[in-house]
Every structure is written in structure tokens, then in C-alpha cells.
Amino acid sequence: MNRNSDTSAALGFTLVELLVVLTIISLLATTVLFGLSGVQTNAREQRTKAQIARIHELIAEKWESYETRRISIRPGFGWTQAAWNPPTPRVDRLIGLRDLMRLELPDQITDVATLDGSAFVPHTAPVSGIPQPALNAYYFSIADKQMPFGELNTTAANVESGLEWSPSYQGAECLYMILSRLRVGDSNGLDSFSESEIGDVDNDGMPEILDAWGQPIEFIRWAPAFDIKNYENIENIETFGQSSLNDQVTEDPFDLAAADPRYYAQPSPTFIQPFEMFPLIISGGANREVGVIHAGDPQVASTDFSYSDPTQSALSPDVFSVNDKYDPPSDNGFPCDPYIVDDDNGVKEGFGGRKRADGVFIDDNDDITNHVIETSL
């Protein structure tokens, strides 16, 4: 009996030994889970990059077509501004072209419709003098279904009941509409995406393309504060010097006739010359938050903002200049100005600029954009 008892004890484990084994197993499990998490994050990044690359290709063909698009201005219409005194036909064409781009590639509610008081009405007579594009009329018909009362009352109750186009993801929702009308052979742009990649995160009846984290992929047609970083970090423009920046920028391919009033405004050295931009398609990445300013941001009063309003132009002596890199809207601007800025509670930023929360920049290191993907290809 004693010999058997001794044998049983020798074959057992002490409490300390069991605790050591459990600790090792726990550490191994943690390591494996951490590794799997990293693999999953990487897989989501790759899937989102593939989505954005697909959207980029679809948008690029449409974007490049504007270099040769014919612009028709309504008879008797002409946009003039004596203070600039450039050749009027060139200015009329440039403003008309930018308005056409805005109406056919919207990135916010006020590109799809115009606000008349609180009424949500179509752009039947665009401010540039061009006829309303058929695409814009189609977009309005889609949005109008979400506005049964003809008003933009973005209350939580209306949004929750699906009776309102919520501003929250308006850029992403505009992108969905754009893709629905882009033709790729016998199909449209949406056919490139599965049902699992389409959703309605804010439940307003306006769908979005979702990234691998289930968040809407945002669309910014003109993102001057982002694009200018291709030449120099916008945060350091004061020390960089405006003249040096003008030597580096790529000219706007849609304004080869140099019709933009910045070429004529006095004193001309104050202005950063118009530079090439391409629509920004962006995912917030793993932290699920887009780190740049876009329509729908709380930092931008987007339902009150309209590119068709000449008083909300970025044309002002301090815009992107040595002395002040941002400037609030001025009253001497012109409509459909792509180099737009906004001012909210003293924080001045251009669209595509880094977003702030309580005065501190939000981390945008995990943002995934078509600009970075295009560069890496």
C-alpha cells in the first residue's frame, strides 16, 4: 500500500506545476490571438485597398473626360467681376466646367439640390449658367424620395424613420449614386461590389459602399488641403514660402487657359496658384474614423454650405498664403471654387485637411486613400 501511494504521488502534479503550465498556455493563446488579430487587420486593409482602387479606376475615367467636355452657357448669361478683369469667355467656361463637375460628381447634399429656405429643390438653373445636367436631375430624383416633405429637417426622429437624408455620410452616399450611373461595358459601377459591401449605416435610406470594417467609404471631389500636401506639408506653409510652392505645383489641367482669377488678382504673389487635384476616396481604416475634414463632419456646417454661393469662395488674399494658410469664406469670391475653406469656431481648415477634436489633430495614420494606393502602384 505504501509503495502504491508513493507511486501515485510521483505520477501527479503539484499545484505550482499546474499553475506554471496554465500560465504558459495562457501566454501562448494570447500570442496566437494577437497574431490572428494582426492577420485579420492586414486582410481588412488589403480588402479595403482593393475596393478603393476599384472606385478610383471608375472615377478616373469620368474625371479625365472633363478635360475635353463641351460647356454650354445659357444665352445672355455671363459671369463678370470687374476687380479681376480677365477675359470673360475663359472665366465663364471655367466656372461652367467646375459647376458641371460639381453637379455630376457631387460630394454633399447641396451639390444634389439647392436650399431655398428650408425647402430641398432641384438645381434647375445652376449659378454658372449651364443647363442642369441629366445626371444631376437623376440624383435629385433619388434624394427626393428621402425628402417626402420637401424640407431638410435633419432631426433624429426623421432620420431614424428613414424620412430624411442624413448629412452624416453624405459624401459616401453621393459616391454610391455616382457609381450607380457609371457604365462599365454592359454593367454599372455598383456591379463591382457584392451585397456585403453595400449598406446604410445611418439608416437614412441612402446606401453607401462599406469598407472591410463596415464603415462608409467617403468621397471628396475637391480636397485642396489634402492635395497640396503632395508638394509640402500644409502645416508648414508659412515657413516654406509661397513662391517656392508655386514653382512646384502641377497646373490645373482643367484651366490651361489660366482663367482662374488668382492669376489676375492683385497683388498676385499673395495667391498660391491653382494646382492639380483628384477626388479623394478614403476609408478611416482600423480606427473606423476618417481623419480628414469632409462634408458631413461636425466641423463643417455642411447643410449651410454650398459651392454655388459666390460668398463662400476661397478666393481671399490670405488663402494658402505665407501669412495665413487658411481663411474663412469671403464676399468677393466666385461660384464653384474648388479651393474652398471653411471656418468653424476659429478652426480654419480646407476640405481634406486634418480633422481636429478639441483643438487636437485626430490620428489619420491608418486612413486608406486612393492617393496613396495610386502612388504605390
C-alpha contacts under 8 A as a table, 3 or more apart, distances in Angstrom:
res1	aa1	res2	aa2	distance
1	M	4	N	5.11
1	M	5	S	6.15
2	N	5	S	5.08
2	N	6	D	6.17
3	R	6	D	5.21
3	R	7	T	6.29
4	N	7	T	5.03
4	N	8	S	6.27
5	S	8	S	5.16
5	S	9	A	6.29
6	D	9	A	5.21
6	D	10	A	6.21
7	T	10	A	5.11
7	T	11	L	6.32
8	S	11	L	5.18
8	S	12	G	6.44
9	A	12	G	5.29
13	F	17	E	6.09
13	F	18	L	6.55
14	T	17	E	5.22
14	T	18	L	6.41
15	L	18	L	5.13
15	L	19	L	6.24
16	V	19	L	5.12
16	V	20	V	6.24
17	E	20	V	5.14
17	E	21	V	6.29
18	L	21	V	5.15
18	L	22	L	6.17
19	L	22	L	5.09
19	L	23	T	6.09
20	V	23	T	5.10
20	V	24	I	6.26
21	V	24	I	5.15
21	V	25	I	6.20
22	L	25	I	5.07
22	L	26	S	6.06
23	T	26	S	5.03
23	T	27	L	6.19
24	I	27	L	5.13
24	I	28	L	6.16
25	I	28	L	5.10
25	I	29	A	6.07
26	S	29	A	5.09
26	S	30	T	6.13
27	L	30	T	5.08
27	L	31	T	6.17
28	L	31	T	5.08
28	L	32	V	6.16
29	A	32	V	5.10
29	A	33	L	6.07
30	T	33	L	5.11
30	T	34	F	5.99
31	T	34	F	5.11
31	T	35	G	6.10
32	V	35	G	5.05
32	V	36	L	6.11
33	L	36	L	4.98
33	L	37	S	6.04
34	F	37	S	5.03
34	F	38	G	6.30
35	G	38	G	5.11
35	G	39	V	6.27
36	L	39	V	4.95
36	L	40	Q	6.05
37	S	40	Q	5.02
37	S	41	T	6.12
38	G	41	T	5.11
38	G	42	N	6.11
39	V	42	N	5.12
39	V	43	A	6.10
40	Q	43	A	5.02
40	Q	44	R	6.21
41	T	44	R	5.11
41	T	45	E	6.19
41	T	286	A	7.19
42	N	45	E	5.02
42	N	46	Q	6.21
43	A	46	Q	5.18
43	A	47	R	6.15
44	R	47	R	5.07
44	R	48	T	6.08
44	R	212	A	5.12
44	R	213	W	7.05
45	E	48	T	5.16
45	E	49	K	6.07
45	E	212	A	7.28
45	E	285	G	7.08
45	E	286	A	7.97
45	E	368	I	7.86
46	Q	49	K	5.07
46	Q	50	A	6.21
47	R	50	A	5.14
47	R	51	Q	6.34
47	R	211	D	7.85
47	R	212	A	6.34
48	T	51	Q	4.96
48	T	52	I	6.17
48	T	211	D	5.38
48	T	212	A	5.61
48	T	283	S	7.62
48	T	368	I	7.66
49	K	52	I	5.13
49	K	53	A	6.00
49	K	368	I	6.85
49	K	369	T	7.74
49	K	370	N	7.82
49	K	373	I	7.07
50	A	53	A	5.07
50	A	54	R	6.23
51	Q	54	R	5.19
51	Q	55	I	6.38
51	Q	211	D	7.40
52	I	55	I	5.04
52	I	56	H	5.98
52	I	281	I	6.63
52	I	282	I	7.46
52	I	369	T	7.08
52	I	370	N	5.94
53	A	56	H	4.96
53	A	57	E	6.29
53	A	370	N	6.24
53	A	373	I	7.00
53	A	374	E	7.73
54	R	57	E	5.32
54	R	58	L	6.45
54	R	192	S	7.72
55	I	58	L	5.11
55	I	59	I	6.13
55	I	281	I	7.79
56	H	59	I	5.21
56	H	60	A	5.84
56	H	281	I	7.27
56	H	370	N	6.29
57	E	60	A	5.16
57	E	61	E	6.78
58	L	61	E	6.08
58	L	62	K	7.16
58	L	179	L	7.62
58	L	182	L	7.28
58	L	189	G	6.83
59	I	62	K	5.32
59	I	63	W	6.03
60	A	63	W	4.97
60	A	64	E	6.06
61	E	64	E	5.36
61	E	65	S	6.35
62	K	65	S	5.25
62	K	66	Y	7.21
63	W	66	Y	5.84
63	W	278	F	7.99
64	E	67	E	5.81
65	S	68	T	5.91
65	S	69	R	6.34
66	Y	69	R	4.84
66	Y	97	L	7.49
66	Y	101	M	7.53
66	Y	254	F	7.32
67	E	253	P	6.90
67	E	254	F	5.54
69	R	97	L	7.91
71	I	93	R	6.44
71	I	96	G	6.51
71	I	97	L	6.41
71	I	130	I	7.30
72	S	96	G	7.84
72	S	130	I	5.76
72	S	131	P	7.43
73	I	77	F	6.72
73	I	92	D	7.85
73	I	93	R	7.92
73	I	96	G	7.27
73	I	128	S	7.70
73	I	129	G	5.09
73	I	130	I	4.67
73	I	131	P	7.28
74	R	77	F	5.60
74	R	129	G	5.25
74	R	130	I	5.84
74	R	131	P	6.94
77	F	129	G	5.94
78	G	88	T	7.47
78	G	89	P	7.97
78	G	92	D	6.33
78	G	129	G	7.43
79	W	88	T	7.06
79	W	91	V	7.26
79	W	92	D	5.77
79	W	128	S	7.40
80	T	85	N	7.92
80	T	88	T	6.35
80	T	91	V	7.98
81	Q	84	W	5.81
81	Q	85	N	6.50
82	A	85	N	5.07
83	A	265	A	7.64
84	W	261	P	6.16
84	W	264	Y	5.81
84	W	265	A	5.56
85	N	88	T	7.79
85	N	264	Y	7.46
86	P	90	R	7.95
86	P	91	V	7.25
86	P	259	A	7.04
86	P	261	P	7.10
86	P	264	Y	6.67
87	P	90	R	5.89
87	P	91	V	6.73
87	P	259	A	7.63
88	T	91	V	5.12
88	T	92	D	6.05
89	P	92	D	5.05
89	P	93	R	6.17
90	R	93	R	5.21
90	R	94	L	6.19
90	R	257	A	7.12
90	R	259	A	5.45
91	V	94	L	5.13
91	V	95	I	6.13
91	V	259	A	5.23
91	V	260	D	6.76
91	V	261	P	7.90
92	D	95	I	5.36
92	D	96	G	6.01
92	D	128	S	7.38
93	R	96	G	5.01
93	R	97	L	6.00
94	L	97	L	5.12
94	L	98	R	6.20
94	L	254	F	7.66
94	L	255	D	6.74
94	L	259	A	6.71
94	L	260	D	7.39
95	I	98	R	5.17
95	I	99	D	6.05
95	I	128	S	5.97
95	I	335	P	6.94
95	I	336	C	6.38
95	I	337	D	7.88
96	G	99	D	5.04
96	G	100	L	6.13
96	G	128	S	5.11
96	G	129	G	6.81
96	G	130	I	6.05
97	L	100	L	5.02
97	L	101	M	6.28
98	R	101	M	5.06
98	R	102	R	6.16
98	R	336	C	5.87
98	R	337	D	7.51
98	R	338	P	7.72
99	D	102	R	4.98
99	D	103	L	6.13
99	D	126	P	7.61
99	D	128	S	6.38
99	D	130	I	7.92
99	D	308	S	7.78
99	D	336	C	5.63
100	L	103	L	5.19
100	L	104	E	6.02
100	L	130	I	7.67
100	L	133	P	7.26
101	M	104	E	5.29
101	M	105	L	5.58
101	M	106	P	7.75
102	R	105	L	5.31
102	R	106	P	5.30
102	R	107	D	7.88
102	R	111	D	6.25
102	R	221	R	7.77
102	R	336	C	7.47
103	L	106	P	5.58
103	L	111	D	5.68
103	L	112	V	6.52
103	L	133	P	7.11
103	L	135	L	7.72
103	L	136	N	5.53
104	E	133	P	7.08
104	E	135	L	5.81
104	E	136	N	5.68
104	E	178	I	7.66
105	L	174	C	7.77
105	L	175	L	7.83
105	L	178	I	6.47
105	L	221	R	6.94
106	P	109	I	7.73
106	P	111	D	5.18
106	P	112	V	6.38
106	P	171	G	7.64
106	P	174	C	5.88
106	P	175	L	7.57
106	P	178	I	7.80
106	P	221	R	7.15
107	D	111	D	6.80
107	D	170	Q	6.72
107	D	171	G	4.38
107	D	172	A	7.51
107	D	174	C	5.43
107	D	175	L	6.97
107	D	219	F	6.15
107	D	220	I	5.77
107	D	221	R	6.12
107	D	295	A	7.11
108	Q	111	D	5.54
108	Q	112	V	7.06
108	Q	167	P	7.85
108	Q	170	Q	5.34
108	Q	171	G	5.38
108	Q	174	C	6.66
108	Q	295	A	5.95
108	Q	296	G	7.73
108	Q	302	S	7.54
109	I	112	V	5.32
109	I	113	A	6.36
109	I	167	P	7.25
109	I	170	Q	6.42
109	I	174	C	7.96
109	I	303	T	7.04
110	T	113	A	5.03
110	T	114	T	5.33
110	T	115	L	7.07
110	T	303	T	6.85
110	T	305	F	7.25
110	T	306	S	5.66
110	T	307	Y	7.88
111	D	114	T	7.18
111	D	306	S	7.21
111	D	307	Y	7.52
112	V	122	P	7.24
112	V	123	H	7.39
112	V	136	N	6.29
112	V	139	Y	6.27
112	V	140	F	5.72
112	V	143	A	7.88
113	A	120	F	6.22
113	A	121	V	5.50
113	A	122	P	4.70
113	A	123	H	5.61
113	A	140	F	6.42
114	T	120	F	6.15
114	T	121	V	5.49
114	T	122	P	6.05
114	T	123	H	6.01
114	T	306	S	7.96
115	L	118	S	6.07
115	L	119	A	5.64
115	L	120	F	5.22
115	L	121	V	6.31
116	D	119	A	5.06
116	D	120	F	6.63
116	D	121	V	6.85
118	S	151	E	5.40
118	S	152	L	5.87
118	S	153	N	7.61
119	A	150	G	5.46
119	A	151	E	4.46
119	A	152	L	6.49
120	F	147	M	7.62
120	F	150	G	5.28
120	F	151	E	5.25
120	F	152	L	6.19
121	V	150	G	7.43
122	P	137	A	7.21
122	P	140	F	6.38
123	H	126	P	5.60
123	H	132	Q	6.29
123	H	136	N	7.83
123	H	137	A	7.83
124	T	131	P	7.33
124	T	132	Q	5.46
125	A	129	G	6.95
125	A	130	I	7.40
125	A	131	P	6.42
125	A	132	Q	6.32
126	P	129	G	5.77
126	P	130	I	6.10
126	P	131	P	6.73
126	P	132	Q	6.37
126	P	308	S	7.70
127	V	130	I	7.67
127	V	308	S	6.15
127	V	335	P	7.35
128	S	308	S	7.97
128	S	335	P	7.26
132	Q	136	N	6.79
132	Q	137	A	7.06
133	P	136	N	5.31
133	P	137	A	6.54
134	A	137	A	5.08
134	A	138	Y	6.31
135	L	138	Y	5.05
135	L	139	Y	6.29
135	L	181	R	7.92
136	N	139	Y	5.00
136	N	140	F	6.19
137	A	140	F	5.11
137	A	141	S	6.30
138	Y	141	S	5.10
138	Y	142	I	6.51
139	Y	142	I	5.22
139	Y	143	A	6.27
139	Y	177	M	6.76
140	F	143	A	5.01
140	F	144	D	5.71
141	S	144	D	5.09
141	S	145	K	6.65
142	I	145	K	5.63
142	I	146	Q	7.45
143	A	146	Q	5.34
143	A	147	M	6.73
143	A	165	W	7.16
143	A	206	M	7.77
144	D	147	M	4.86
144	D	148	P	6.78
144	D	150	G	7.45
145	K	148	P	6.12
146	Q	162	G	7.19
146	Q	163	L	5.43
146	Q	164	E	5.28
146	Q	165	W	5.82
146	Q	204	D	7.62
146	Q	205	G	6.82
146	Q	206	M	7.91
147	M	150	G	5.18
147	M	151	E	6.37
147	M	152	L	7.30
147	M	163	L	6.30
147	M	164	E	5.73
147	M	165	W	7.02
148	P	151	E	7.89
148	P	163	L	6.94
152	L	164	E	7.32
152	L	165	W	7.83
153	N	158	N	7.71
153	N	164	E	7.34
154	T	158	N	6.77
154	T	159	V	6.72
154	T	164	E	6.41
154	T	165	W	7.38
154	T	166	S	6.13
154	T	167	P	7.68
155	T	158	N	5.37
155	T	159	V	6.29
156	A	159	V	5.18
156	A	160	E	5.93
157	A	160	E	5.17
157	A	161	S	6.22
158	N	161	S	5.21
158	N	162	G	6.25
158	N	163	L	5.04
158	N	164	E	5.46
159	V	162	G	5.08
159	V	163	L	5.79
159	V	164	E	4.87
159	V	165	W	6.86
159	V	166	S	6.13
159	V	202	D	7.77
159	V	203	N	6.88
159	V	204	D	5.34
160	E	163	L	7.63
160	E	203	N	6.39
160	E	204	D	6.86
161	S	164	E	7.87
161	S	203	N	7.99
161	S	204	D	7.59
162	G	165	W	7.81
162	G	203	N	6.25
162	G	204	D	4.58
162	G	205	G	5.67
163	L	204	D	6.85
163	L	205	G	7.87
164	E	204	D	5.89
164	E	205	G	7.88
165	W	170	Q	8.00
165	W	204	D	5.49
165	W	205	G	7.22
165	W	206	M	6.81
166	S	169	Y	7.19
166	S	170	Q	7.03
166	S	202	D	7.31
166	S	204	D	5.99
167	P	170	Q	5.06
167	P	295	A	7.71
167	P	296	G	5.06
167	P	302	S	7.58
167	P	303	T	7.29
168	S	202	D	7.35
168	S	296	G	4.62
168	S	297	D	6.98
169	Y	172	A	5.41
169	Y	173	E	6.20
169	Y	202	D	7.58
169	Y	216	P	7.10
169	Y	218	E	7.32
169	Y	295	A	7.80
169	Y	296	G	5.85
170	Q	173	E	4.94
170	Q	174	C	5.98
170	Q	295	A	6.75
170	Q	296	G	6.09
171	G	174	C	5.11
171	G	175	L	6.22
171	G	218	E	5.47
171	G	219	F	4.95
171	G	220	I	6.55
171	G	294	H	7.57
171	G	295	A	6.19
171	G	296	G	7.29
172	A	175	L	4.99
172	A	176	Y	6.41
172	A	208	E	5.47
172	A	209	I	6.96
172	A	216	P	5.93
172	A	217	I	5.62
172	A	218	E	4.38
172	A	219	F	5.53
173	E	176	Y	5.09
173	E	177	M	6.54
173	E	206	M	5.88
173	E	207	P	5.74
173	E	208	E	4.97
173	E	209	I	7.90
174	C	177	M	5.15
174	C	178	I	6.22
174	C	219	F	7.67
175	L	178	I	5.00
175	L	179	L	6.17
175	L	208	E	7.44
175	L	209	I	7.97
175	L	218	E	7.53
175	L	219	F	6.08
176	Y	179	L	5.25
176	Y	180	S	6.23
176	Y	190	L	7.66
176	Y	207	P	6.60
176	Y	208	E	5.54
176	Y	209	I	6.38
177	M	180	S	5.07
177	M	181	R	6.79
178	I	181	R	5.54
178	I	182	L	6.52
179	L	182	L	5.16
179	L	188	N	6.96
179	L	189	G	4.61
179	L	190	L	5.72
180	S	188	N	5.90
180	S	189	G	5.64
180	S	190	L	5.49
181	R	188	N	6.26
181	R	189	G	6.98
182	L	188	N	5.38
182	L	189	G	5.29
183	R	186	D	6.98
183	R	187	S	5.90
183	R	188	N	4.44
183	R	189	G	6.23
184	V	187	S	5.22
184	V	188	N	5.36
184	V	189	G	6.43
185	G	188	N	7.68
187	S	191	D	6.44
188	N	191	D	5.71
188	N	192	S	7.93
189	G	192	S	5.96
190	L	193	F	5.62
191	D	194	S	7.38
193	F	197	E	6.05
193	F	198	I	7.44
194	S	197	E	5.36
194	S	198	I	7.04
195	E	198	I	5.40
195	E	199	G	7.96
196	S	199	G	7.40
197	E	209	I	5.77
197	E	210	L	5.06
197	E	211	D	6.88
197	E	212	A	7.86
197	E	214	G	7.82
198	I	207	P	6.73
198	I	208	E	5.79
198	I	209	I	4.72
198	I	210	L	5.59
199	G	207	P	5.46
199	G	208	E	5.51
199	G	209	I	6.51
199	G	210	L	6.43
200	D	203	N	5.24
200	D	204	D	6.99
200	D	205	G	6.66
200	D	206	M	6.36
200	D	207	P	4.62
200	D	208	E	5.83
201	V	207	P	7.84
201	V	208	E	7.61
201	V	215	Q	7.27
201	V	216	P	7.31
203	N	206	M	7.55
208	E	216	P	5.63
208	E	217	I	7.24
209	I	216	P	5.62
209	I	217	I	5.86
210	L	213	W	7.49
210	L	214	G	5.13
210	L	215	Q	5.03
210	L	216	P	4.46
210	L	217	I	5.74
211	D	214	G	5.30
211	D	215	Q	5.43
211	D	216	P	6.20
211	D	217	I	6.00
211	D	283	S	6.75
212	A	215	Q	7.43
213	W	285	G	7.34
213	W	286	A	7.00
213	W	288	R	6.95
215	Q	283	S	7.67
215	Q	284	G	7.79
215	Q	288	R	6.51
216	P	283	S	7.29
217	I	281	I	6.89
217	I	282	I	5.74
217	I	283	S	5.00
217	I	284	G	7.83
218	E	281	I	5.80
218	E	282	I	5.23
218	E	283	S	6.37
219	F	279	P	7.10
219	F	280	L	5.81
219	F	281	I	4.81
219	F	282	I	6.54
220	I	223	A	6.07
220	I	279	P	5.64
220	I	280	L	4.99
220	I	281	I	6.56
220	I	294	H	6.52
220	I	295	A	7.73
220	I	351	F	7.73
220	I	352	G	7.46
221	R	278	F	7.13
221	R	279	P	4.27
221	R	280	L	6.27
222	W	277	M	6.68
222	W	278	F	6.88
222	W	279	P	5.75
222	W	280	L	7.31
222	W	338	P	5.71
222	W	339	Y	7.47
222	W	351	F	7.19
223	A	226	F	5.42
223	A	227	D	6.16
223	A	277	M	7.20
223	A	278	F	7.80
223	A	279	P	6.93
223	A	280	L	6.57
223	A	338	P	7.90
223	A	339	Y	7.82
223	A	350	G	7.20
223	A	351	F	4.84
223	A	352	G	4.53
223	A	353	G	7.62
224	P	227	D	5.13
224	P	228	I	5.94
224	P	277	M	6.94
224	P	338	P	7.33
224	P	339	Y	5.66
224	P	340	I	7.42
224	P	350	G	6.35
224	P	351	F	6.20
224	P	352	G	6.43
224	P	353	G	7.82
225	A	228	I	5.63
225	A	229	K	6.98
225	A	234	I	6.88
225	A	349	E	7.41
225	A	350	G	4.93
225	A	351	F	5.79
225	A	352	G	5.07
225	A	353	G	4.64
226	F	229	K	5.57
226	F	230	N	7.73
226	F	351	F	7.33
226	F	352	G	4.57
226	F	353	G	5.45
227	D	230	N	5.65
227	D	231	Y	8.00
227	D	276	E	7.85
227	D	277	M	6.01
227	D	278	F	7.70
227	D	352	G	7.73
228	I	231	Y	5.62
228	I	232	E	6.49
228	I	233	N	7.43
228	I	234	I	6.69
228	I	275	F	7.79
229	K	232	E	4.77
229	K	233	N	4.69
229	K	234	I	5.71
230	N	233	N	7.57
231	Y	245	L	7.05
231	Y	248	Q	6.56
231	Y	249	V	6.60
232	E	236	N	7.44
232	E	237	I	7.14
232	E	240	F	7.77
232	E	245	L	7.53
233	N	236	N	5.67
233	N	237	I	6.87
234	I	237	I	5.29
234	I	325	K	7.59
235	E	238	E	7.90
235	E	325	K	7.97
236	N	239	T	5.71
236	N	240	F	6.14
237	I	240	F	4.89
237	I	241	G	6.25
237	I	242	Q	7.24
237	I	320	F	7.50
237	I	321	S	7.41
237	I	322	V	6.33
237	I	325	K	6.59
238	E	241	G	5.99
238	E	242	Q	7.79
238	E	321	S	7.20
238	E	322	V	4.46
238	E	323	N	6.05
238	E	324	D	7.08
238	E	325	K	6.97
239	T	322	V	7.29
240	F	244	S	7.23
240	F	245	L	7.48
240	F	322	V	7.86
241	G	244	S	5.66
241	G	245	L	6.53
241	G	322	V	5.76
242	Q	245	L	5.02
242	Q	246	N	6.29
242	Q	269	P	7.91
242	Q	270	T	7.75
242	Q	271	F	7.71
242	Q	272	I	6.30
242	Q	320	F	7.98
242	Q	321	S	6.03
242	Q	322	V	5.64
243	S	246	N	5.22
243	S	247	D	6.57
243	S	269	P	7.36
243	S	272	I	7.93
244	S	247	D	5.18
244	S	248	Q	6.75
245	L	248	Q	5.22
245	L	249	V	6.32
245	L	272	I	7.39
246	N	249	V	5.46
246	N	272	I	6.16
246	N	273	Q	6.06
249	V	273	Q	7.79
249	V	275	F	5.72
249	V	276	E	7.53
250	T	275	F	5.48
250	T	276	E	5.56
251	E	255	D	7.87
251	E	256	L	7.59
251	E	273	Q	7.82
251	E	274	P	6.43
251	E	275	F	4.77
251	E	276	E	5.48
252	D	255	D	5.44
252	D	256	L	6.76
252	D	274	P	6.01
252	D	275	F	4.84
252	D	276	E	4.27
252	D	277	M	7.30
253	P	256	L	5.83
253	P	276	E	6.53
255	D	258	A	5.39
255	D	259	A	6.33
255	D	260	D	7.18
256	L	259	A	7.87
258	A	263	Y	6.71
259	A	263	Y	7.26
260	D	263	Y	6.01
260	D	264	Y	7.71
260	D	274	P	7.46
261	P	264	Y	5.12
261	P	265	A	5.83
262	R	265	A	5.21
262	R	268	S	6.87
262	R	271	F	6.25
262	R	272	I	7.84
262	R	273	Q	6.55
262	R	274	P	7.45
262	R	315	L	7.35
263	Y	268	S	6.51
263	Y	273	Q	6.99
264	Y	268	S	6.45
265	A	268	S	5.40
266	Q	269	P	7.82
266	Q	270	T	7.78
267	P	270	T	5.89
268	S	271	F	5.93
269	P	272	I	7.68
270	T	317	P	5.98
270	T	318	D	7.03
270	T	321	S	6.07
270	T	322	V	7.77
271	F	317	P	6.56
271	F	318	D	7.43
271	F	319	V	6.89
271	F	320	F	7.00
271	F	321	S	6.06
272	I	319	V	7.68
272	I	320	F	6.04
272	I	321	S	6.37
274	P	339	Y	7.83
280	L	352	G	7.84
280	L	369	T	6.84
280	L	370	N	6.57
280	L	371	H	7.01
281	I	369	T	5.57
281	I	370	N	5.56
281	I	371	H	7.93
282	I	290	V	7.24
282	I	367	D	6.77
282	I	368	I	5.62
282	I	369	T	4.41
282	I	370	N	6.76
283	S	288	R	7.67
283	S	289	E	7.76
283	S	290	V	6.13
283	S	367	D	5.65
283	S	368	I	5.11
283	S	369	T	6.47
284	G	287	N	6.37
284	G	288	R	4.73
284	G	289	E	4.39
284	G	290	V	3.90
284	G	291	G	6.63
284	G	364	D	7.65
284	G	366	D	6.75
284	G	367	D	4.68
284	G	368	I	6.56
285	G	288	R	5.39
285	G	289	E	7.08
285	G	290	V	7.58
285	G	366	D	5.28
285	G	367	D	5.02
285	G	368	I	6.00
286	A	366	D	6.51
287	N	366	D	7.28
290	V	364	D	6.98
290	V	367	D	6.40
291	G	354	R	5.96
291	G	355	K	5.45
291	G	362	I	5.86
291	G	363	D	6.24
291	G	364	D	4.43
291	G	367	D	6.72
292	V	351	F	7.51
292	V	352	G	5.10
292	V	353	G	5.24
292	V	354	R	4.36
292	V	355	K	4.68
292	V	364	D	7.26
293	I	297	D	6.40
293	I	299	Q	7.36
293	I	300	V	7.68
293	I	349	E	7.60
293	I	350	G	7.35
293	I	351	F	5.28
293	I	352	G	5.10
293	I	353	G	5.55
293	I	354	R	6.16
293	I	355	K	5.22
294	H	297	D	5.75
294	H	300	V	7.52
294	H	351	F	5.65
294	H	352	G	6.29
295	A	300	V	6.62
295	A	302	S	5.66
296	G	300	V	6.87
296	G	301	A	7.80
296	G	302	S	6.04
297	D	300	V	5.35
297	D	301	A	7.67
297	D	302	S	7.56
298	P	301	A	6.75
299	Q	344	D	6.06
299	Q	355	K	7.97
300	V	342	D	6.98
300	V	343	D	7.69
300	V	344	D	6.57
301	A	304	D	5.65
301	A	305	F	6.42
301	A	344	D	7.82
302	S	305	F	4.94
302	S	306	S	7.75
303	T	306	S	7.87
305	F	309	D	7.97
305	F	312	Q	7.57
306	S	309	D	5.56
306	S	312	Q	7.30
307	Y	310	P	7.42
307	Y	312	Q	6.87
307	Y	313	S	7.55
307	Y	335	P	6.06
307	Y	336	C	4.79
307	Y	337	D	6.68
308	S	335	P	4.92
308	S	336	C	5.41
309	D	312	Q	5.63
309	D	313	S	7.59
309	D	334	F	7.74
309	D	335	P	5.63
309	D	336	C	7.66
310	P	313	S	5.75
310	P	331	D	7.16
310	P	332	N	7.41
310	P	333	G	5.22
310	P	334	F	4.42
310	P	335	P	4.29
310	P	336	C	7.57
311	T	329	P	6.50
311	T	330	S	5.63
311	T	331	D	4.31
311	T	332	N	6.40
311	T	333	G	5.63
311	T	334	F	7.14
311	T	335	P	7.80
312	Q	329	P	4.60
312	Q	330	S	6.05
312	Q	331	D	7.01
312	Q	333	G	6.82
312	Q	335	P	7.72
312	Q	340	I	7.57
313	S	316	S	7.81
313	S	329	P	5.55
313	S	330	S	6.11
313	S	331	D	7.58
313	S	332	N	7.63
313	S	333	G	4.64
313	S	334	F	5.89
313	S	335	P	6.61
313	S	336	C	7.65
313	S	337	D	5.74
313	S	339	Y	7.67
313	S	340	I	5.84
313	S	341	V	7.66
314	A	319	V	6.48
314	A	327	D	7.17
314	A	328	P	7.37
314	A	329	P	5.81
314	A	330	S	6.84
314	A	333	G	6.85
314	A	337	D	6.78
314	A	339	Y	5.65
314	A	340	I	4.42
314	A	341	V	5.66
315	L	319	V	6.80
315	L	329	P	7.98
315	L	330	S	7.03
315	L	332	N	7.26
315	L	333	G	5.30
315	L	334	F	7.57
315	L	337	D	7.87
315	L	339	Y	7.74
315	L	340	I	7.92
316	S	319	V	5.67
316	S	327	D	7.16
316	S	329	P	7.83
316	S	330	S	6.22
316	S	332	N	7.50
316	S	333	G	7.38
317	P	321	S	7.55
318	D	321	S	5.20
318	D	322	V	7.77
318	D	323	N	6.66
318	D	324	D	5.42
318	D	325	K	6.74
318	D	326	Y	6.76
318	D	327	D	6.04
319	V	324	D	6.69
319	V	325	K	5.71
319	V	326	Y	5.12
319	V	327	D	5.30
320	F	324	D	6.62
320	F	325	K	4.14
320	F	326	Y	5.76
320	F	327	D	7.96
321	S	324	D	5.54
321	S	325	K	5.25
321	S	326	Y	7.79
322	V	325	K	6.64
324	D	327	D	7.07
326	Y	341	V	6.81
326	Y	348	K	5.65
326	Y	349	E	6.14
326	Y	350	G	7.13
327	D	341	V	6.53
327	D	342	D	7.31
327	D	343	D	7.40
327	D	348	K	6.51
328	P	341	V	6.24
328	P	342	D	5.33
328	P	343	D	5.13
328	P	348	K	6.85
329	P	340	I	7.84
329	P	341	V	6.69
329	P	342	D	6.33
329	P	343	D	7.58
330	S	333	G	6.20
334	F	337	D	6.50
337	D	340	I	6.13
339	Y	350	G	7.72
340	I	350	G	6.19
340	I	351	F	7.07
341	V	348	K	7.17
341	V	349	E	5.82
341	V	350	G	4.22
341	V	351	F	6.50
342	D	348	K	5.98
342	D	349	E	5.95
342	D	350	G	6.30
342	D	351	F	7.96
343	D	346	G	6.02
343	D	347	V	5.75
343	D	348	K	4.60
343	D	349	E	6.73
344	D	347	V	5.34
344	D	348	K	6.56
347	V	359	G	7.77
349	E	353	G	5.88
349	E	354	R	7.76
350	G	353	G	5.36
354	R	361	F	6.53
354	R	362	I	7.17
354	R	364	D	7.47
355	K	361	F	5.78
355	K	362	I	5.73
356	R	359	G	5.48
356	R	360	V	5.08
356	R	361	F	4.22
356	R	362	I	5.43
357	A	360	V	5.27
357	A	361	F	6.32
357	A	362	I	6.46
363	D	366	D	7.67
364	D	367	D	5.36
368	I	372	V	7.39
368	I	373	I	7.95
369	T	372	V	5.60
369	T	373	I	6.46
370	N	373	I	4.94
370	N	374	E	5.81
371	H	374	E	5.21
371	H	375	T	6.26
372	V	375	T	5.14
372	V	376	S	6.27
373	I	376	S	5.19
373	I	377	L	6.32
374	E	377	L	5.40
